[in-house]
Amino acid sequence: MTDQNTFIPYDMDTDEKLLEIFREHCNLSCEEYEEIRSLFINLVADVQDGRPVVGIEAQAEEMGIIFNWLYTVKELTLKEYNEVCNLAGQICRDAVALAGEGT
């Protein structure tokens, strides 16, 4: 028997969602895209690892600052900005819901 008490069965295919967001248009460099991809992978991993919701929300807020900067410098369109922010927000809402289920 393995000790997986801290692992929460949560999965979100952020790669697929990012490809959908940027399918029509992508002004990001490869490095910027990979950084955003990595941020989402880490956020989902933190939910899976049962990290405190407060930390997950703080991480999503930091991501929002990055997204805002990318929007300000015209790397993200308004639609892309809204969609990546909504994706981060959805992961946070999922983390809150999962934390509520665990109590």
Buried (B, 14 or more C-beta within 10 A) or exposed (E): EEEEEEEBEBEBEBEEBBEEBBEEEBBBEEEBBEEBBEBBEEBBEBBBEBBEBEEBBEBBEEBBEBBEEBBEEEBBBEEBBBBBBEBBBEBBEBBBEBBEEEE
